[in-house]
Amino acid sequence: MLKTLYKFELNKVFCAKMNMLALAGAAVLLVLLANTSISEARPVSRNAARELAGRAIDGQLIEEMRPALQYENGTTVVRITAEYEKYVPVVDVLDVMITAADKDFDLTKAQGKELYDLREEKLNQRIEKQGLTEAEKEFWRRQEAQVQKPFVYRYHRGLANLLRSFQVLGVFILLLSAVGLSGVYAKETADNMNQLLLCSRYGKKELYMIKFAAGLTWILTAAVTLFFSILIPFAIAFGMEGTGGMMQLVNPLSMLPFSIGHMLLVCMGIYLLAAVLFAAVTMLLSVTTQNALAVTCGLMGYLLIDLFVVFPDRFRLLQKIWTLRPNAILMSSGFSNYRLIRSFGGFLLNYQAAPIIYAVIMAGALFMGRRKYRRLQVGK
């Protein structure tokens, strides 16, 4: 009987026209965004990129490229000719490094060491601006000492585009949660069917958990669908090579000695956890307010705050808490956040502490939602 109820609730969520339209529309829009990104990308020969694999991005490599470089309007550009086309993959990495450190850096007159000196200067400025403690500074010095310099090139274009897409995926999954799950507990109230369900045999506690499980199944299915909507176009256009490349190739200001593959696994894990977190909070609001429109409006308000509110560095505690939200970690800057969370005499990075916080919030949402739902019951 419980299995039948679960299938019934799944059918209600998955077959709702609004939910299917929202999911299909989101998937199509993400495919279009991916194709736009692909069409605007600078052409790169993957064979040339493979030939450059293992080359240090140092003064010698920059010297080889120098005749093709030109400084225009505060930006270093490459004149693509048959002779220098093979260096375009490295130019992509240099563009990312220069943009992160200083947009006005003239690479045509610089040596490789100057680029890394500029990066170090930028790191020190950000550390001082955030007012880190000596213990935190020492932690980052140890991490930075393990980062190989000069950086070593690996082809990673597909993964770089995928990693930059995770913040968009986080926004879309929040929107789908608001659309698809805001009425999971409120719909029966709107249809004047809630009392009939709540006084049924399984209405006291089983039905709440069944609805909750169906909601999680929906949101995880939606999350995976959206992920593949981005992954497939990038995989076809660029491939998925480069998991062993340095994280600094896509995030130059990160001081973590990890690989692109490590960053990808973290982003994927946080993305799926965020989907479950958004679903749990949405369903808690649904059972609490018994009003789907109020839930949707509340989540849209949070999304606006998430996208536009930034706390200055002087508000250390608020900024530390704010950087634990899913979209802050899924941003490319999430791995260059230097705020640390103290734990058992050591430190946790924001993406290490975040799953613990999310788990607590999800457990709290489940507990409070269940209590609220039982208070709606007919009889004891």
Residue pairs with C-beta under 8 A, 6 or more apart in sequence:
1 202
2 202
2 206
2 210
5 202
5 206
5 207
5 210
6 210
6 213
6 214
9 210
9 211
9 213
9 214
10 214
10 217
10 218
12 187
12 214
13 19
13 180
13 181
13 184
13 214
13 215
13 217
13 218
14 20
14 218
14 221
16 180
18 179
18 180
19 176
19 179
19 180
19 218
22 175
22 176
22 179
22 180
23 176
23 180
23 222
23 225
26 172
26 175
26 176
26 222
26 226
26 229
27 225
27 226
27 229
28 229
30 165
30 168
30 169
30 172
30 226
30 229
30 230
31 229
31 230
31 232
31 233
33 165
33 168
33 230
34 161
34 165
34 229
34 230
34 233
34 234
35 233
37 161
38 161
38 233
38 234
38 237
38 238
41 157
41 161
42 88
42 91
42 92
43 88
44 88
44 89
44 92
44 157
45 85
45 86
45 88
45 89
46 155
46 238
46 239
48 85
48 86
48 87
48 88
48 89
49 89
49 155
49 157
50 155
51 86
52 86
52 87
52 89
52 90
52 153
52 155
53 153
53 154
53 155
54 152
54 153
54 154
55 61
55 90
55 152
55 153
56 150
56 151
56 152
56 153
57 90
57 93
57 94
57 112
57 150
57 151
57 152
57 153
58 112
58 113
58 150
59 111
59 112
59 113
60 112
61 90
61 112
62 94
62 107
62 110
62 111
62 112
62 115
64 87
65 78
65 84
65 87
65 90
65 91
66 108
67 84
68 78
68 79
68 80
68 81
68 83
68 84
68 87
69 76
69 77
69 78
69 79
69 107
69 108
70 76
70 77
70 78
70 79
70 108
71 77
71 106
71 107
71 108
71 109
74 103
74 104
75 103
76 94
76 95
76 98
76 105
76 106
76 107
76 108
78 84
78 87
78 88
78 91
80 88
89 153
89 155
89 157
90 153
92 157
93 151
93 153
93 249
94 107
94 115
96 249
96 250
96 252
97 115
97 119
97 151
97 252
98 105
98 107
98 115
100 119
100 122
100 251
100 252
100 253
101 115
101 118
101 119
101 121
101 122
101 252
101 253
102 118
102 122
105 115
105 118
107 115
112 150
116 149
116 150
119 252
119 253
122 253
123 144
123 253
123 255
126 253
126 336
126 338
127 137
127 140
127 338
129 313
130 313
130 316
130 338
130 339
131 313
131 314
131 316
132 140
132 338
132 339
132 340
135 347
136 338
136 340
136 347
139 340
139 347
140 255
140 338
143 255
143 256
143 257
144 255
146 257
147 246
147 248
147 255
147 256
147 257
148 246
148 257
151 246
151 248
151 249
151 252
152 245
152 246
153 245
153 249
154 241
154 242
154 244
154 245
154 246
154 249
154 260
155 239
155 241
155 242
155 245
156 241
156 242
156 245
156 249
156 250
156 260
157 238
157 239
157 242
158 234
158 235
158 237
158 238
158 239
158 240
158 241
158 242
159 240
159 241
159 242
159 243
159 245
159 250
159 260
159 264
160 242
160 249
160 250
160 260
161 234
161 238
162 230
162 231
162 234
162 240
162 264
163 250
163 260
163 263
163 264
163 267
163 332
164 250
164 332
165 230
165 234
166 267
166 270
166 271
166 330
166 331
167 327
167 330
167 331
167 332
168 230
169 223
169 226
169 227
169 230
169 271
169 330
170 271
170 274
170 326
170 327
170 330
171 303
171 307
171 327
172 226
173 219
173 222
173 223
173 226
173 271
173 274
173 275
173 278
174 274
174 278
174 299
174 302
174 303
175 303
176 219
176 222
176 226
177 219
177 275
177 278
177 279
177 282
177 299
178 282
178 295
178 296
178 299
178 300
179 296
180 218
180 219
180 222
181 215
181 218
181 219
181 279
181 282
181 283
181 286
182 282
182 285
182 286
182 292
182 293
182 295
182 296
182 299
183 190
183 286
183 292
183 295
184 211
184 214
184 215
184 282
184 283
184 286
185 211
185 283
185 286
185 287
185 290
185 369
185 373
186 286
186 287
186 289
186 290
186 291
186 292
186 295
187 292
188 194
188 197
189 290
189 291
190 291
190 292
194 290
194 376
195 378
197 203
197 207
198 204
198 207
198 376
198 377
198 378
199 377
199 378
199 379
200 207
202 210
203 377
203 378
204 374
204 377
205 370
205 373
205 374
208 287
208 369
208 370
208 373
208 374
209 370
211 283
212 280
212 283
212 366
212 369
215 279
215 282
215 283
216 276
216 279
216 280
218 279
219 275
219 276
219 278
219 279
220 272
220 275
220 276
222 275
223 271
223 272
223 275
227 268
227 271
231 240
234 240
242 249
242 260
243 259
243 260
243 261
243 264
244 259
244 260
244 261
245 259
245 260
246 259
246 260
247 254
247 256
247 258
247 259
247 260
247 262
247 263
247 335
248 254
249 260
250 260
250 263
250 332
251 263
251 332
251 333
251 335
251 336
253 333
253 336
254 335
254 336
255 336
255 338
256 335
256 349
263 335
266 329
266 335
266 351
267 329
267 330
269 355
270 326
270 329
270 330
270 351
270 354
270 355
271 326
271 330
273 326
273 354
273 355
273 358
274 326
274 327
274 330
274 358
276 358
276 362
277 326
277 358
277 361
277 362
278 299
278 326
280 361
280 362
280 365
280 366
281 361
281 365
282 295
282 299
283 365
283 369
284 365
284 366
284 368
284 369
284 372
285 294
285 295
285 298
285 299
286 292
286 295
287 369
287 372
287 373
288 368
288 369
288 372
289 295
306 325
306 327
307 327
309 322
311 318
311 319
311 322
312 319
313 319
316 339
319 339
320 339
320 341
322 328
323 329
323 334
323 337
323 339
323 350
324 350
324 353
324 354
324 357
326 354
326 358
328 334
328 337
328 350
329 350
329 351
329 354
334 350
334 351
335 351
337 350
339 350
340 347
340 348
340 349
341 347
341 348
341 349
341 350
341 352
341 353
342 348
343 353
